[in-house]
Amino acid sequence: MITRSGLRDRAETVIVLAKEPLPGRAKTRLQRRFSPSVAAQLAEASLTDTLSAVRAAAISRRILAWEGNPDRWRTGFAVLEQGDGDLGRRLARVFDAVFALAPDRPALLIAMDTPQVTAAELEIGWDGADAVLGLAADGGYWAIGLRSGPARPVFDDIEMSTERTGAAQLARLLDLGLRVKLLPPLLDLDTPADAAWITEHHPELGFARRYRELTATSADAGMIFDRAYAGRGLRVETAAGVDPLRTDLAQWMQPADSADLLVVARCQPPVLDVGCGPGRLVTALIEHGQPALGIDLSGTAVTTSLGRGGPALRRDIGDRLPAEGRWGTVLLMDSNAGIGGDVDALLRRCLQLAEPGGLIICETDPDDDADEVHTTALCSGTATTSVRWARIGAAALARRAARLDLAVVEHWSGSGRSFVALRTM
């Protein structure tokens, strides 16, 4: 598309913001599951696919805004050093350097962590907009484009790498009086669950091939549950022959039952459901007028919850989460009090999430004295992963809670299930 001014109404320059994929420096959040070396290899594969898409795009100029040694990556790109400072300052510096060379020529910036981006997405018309923004599933953004500078007012004081960054950046663009076009949303690569999702949904990528090579005998837990919720089944195997997850896919997929509704009635708002699955509790809370949010590693579970009207995000409990320290209730339903196999650590994390005087409501093992940790194989089809999961009964949970200054305010049962409500101090 050509505008009346004779300029092409799309990005004429694409900038890739990237760093050398070195162990311990690149994609450190992947190290929750992978070694620094494997995380760096996945970062390298992501960067390679991203650069390939940019090389394939019908654009005039390609810029690599780089940190580290660019020699392996610079083919087809002009190289700019990112320089020092926080991310906002570096983004502004790169844009202004590009506009100094080519004023009033639209420029689009992406990072190295969207290996699934296509040349067509980089060539999208701007429809006369002054800026474009591609929002990401984690609340950030994967792309930002500007028609002209100066860029510093666009990025000054924007808090980066939070679940609010995308919304804040969009608000800033609008506050500056710019006409904004939103690009299609993409998932960016931050966590092991992101890597599994990209591989599952874009198996043709070089990144996906590398991921499969590196995880030939295992899969991410989020990917296992994606497969399970898609109807491929879920097997739970331990050396002791027990199922610490008390796996019941049918129950997890169904609407809330009478025992769940007893939990809903005890929640104080707002409510965070950790390991929400397909949104059984979140949906019930919303239907009963309770503000609620679910988090889960499974993208399929999150999508299902959203489709039912239950707000949910694909997050790990260890991620930075919305409204930390302000949740009235944190839920650990089904067997989720055993996530990670370290009940004390999980309770401490819930303490960080709950407001003072808030509740942590746990569904506990039917055996009140159960207090075991199992190395558990989760299997769906040929995919498998190993996780640690705890069995924790009500009495054992009460003993652990007392050591963390959590008060047991209620213990009740319903439909053969057991629940404990803890109060934060």
C-alpha positions, 0 to 999 in steps of 0.5 A, a space after each residue: 500500500 502506498 500513502 498519498 505522501 508516496 511512502 509505503 504504508 507498512 514497515 520499511 525497516 525491521 529491527 530485531 532486538 537480540 543478545 548473543 545466546 550464551 549459557 546463563 545469559 539467554 532465556 534464563 526463565 527456561 532454566 526452571 526446567 532446562 540447564 543453562 546450556 539447553 536454554 541457550 540452545 533453545 534461545 539460539 534456535 528461536 533467534 535463528 527462526 526469527 532472523 529467517 522470517 525477517 530475511 524473507 520479508 519484503 522490506 528495505 532495511 534489516 537492523 540487528 540491535 545486538 548485545 554481544 558478538 554479532 559475527 554469526 548472526 549479522 548476514 543480511 543485517 546492519 548491526 547497531 549496539 543496544 548500549 547501556 541502560 534499562 530496556 525502555 532506554 535501549 528501545 528509544 536509542 535504537 529507534 532514534 538511531 534508525 530514524 536518524 538514518 531514514 527519517 519518517 520511514 516506518 520502523 518495526 521492532 521485534 525481539 528474538 523470542 517469537 520464532 513463529 513470526 512470519 514474513 507476512 506478519 512483518 509486512 502487514 499494512 499500517 492502515 495510516 496508523 502512526 504506530 503499531 503494537 503486537 500484544 503478547 499472551 503474557 501481558 507484554 508485547 512482541 512488536 512495536 512500530 513507529 512511523 517517526 521519532 523522537 522515540 524517547 517519549 514513547 518509552 520513558 517510565 514504562 515498566 517493562 516485563 510485567 503483565 501490564 506492560 502491553 496495556 501501559 505501552 498502548 496507553 502511552 501511544 494513545 496519550 501521545 495522540 498517535 493513531 495505533 493499529 494492533 497487530 495479531 497477538 503472538 506468544 513470546 518465548 519465556 518459560 518452558 510452557 511457552 517452548 512446549 506450546 510453540 513446538 506443539 502448534 508450530 512443529 515445522 519450525 527449526 525451533 520445534 525440531 531443536 526442542 524435540 531433539 532436546 526433549 526426546 525422552 520427556 515433555 513439559 508438564 504443560 504440554 502433557 496436560 495440553 494433550 490430556 485435555 485434548 483427549 489423549 489421556 493422562 497416566 500417572 506413574 510412581 514407584 509406590 504405585 500411588 497417584 498423588 494427583 488423584 487424577 480425574 480428568 472428567 471431574 476437572 472438565 465438568 462444571 463445579 459440583 456441590 463440594 466445589 460450591 462449598 469452597 466458593 461460598 467460603 472464598 473472600 474476594 478477589 480469588 486466585 485459583 492456582 492450577 485452575 485447569 479448564 476453569 471449573 472453580 474460576 467459572 463458578 466464582 465468576 457466576 457467583 459474583 466473585 472476582 477471580 483469576 486462574 493460572 495454569 501451565 496448560 495453554 489448552 486449559 487456559 483457553 478452555 477456561 476463557 471460553 467458559 467465561 473464567 479469566 485465566 492466564 498461562 503462568 507458573 506459580 513461580 512467575 511474577 503474578 498480577 496483584 501479588 500480596 492483594 488476593 483475598 483467597 488463594 485456592 489450591 484445589 484438587 491435588 494442587 497443594 502438592 505441586 512441586 513436592 515441597 508443601 512448605 515452599 508452596 505455602 510460602 509462595 501463597 503467603 506472598 500472593 495473599 493479602 494480610 488476613 487472607 485465606 489459603 484454601 487447600 483441598 487435602 488428601 483423604 488420608 488426614 495424616 498423609 505426608 509423602 513426596 513422590 517422583 511422578 511420571 506424567 504420561 500422555 500418549 508417547 510424551 512423558 515428563 517427571 515431576 515431584 508431587 506431594 500427598 498432604 492430608 489435613 492433619 499434616 497440613 495443619 502441622 506445616 501451617 503452624 510452623 509458617 504462622 498460618 492459622 487453621 480456621 476450618 476443616 470440612 469434608 464434602 462428597 468424599 473430599 477434604 478441605 482446609 482453610 488457612 488464615 494469613 497473619 
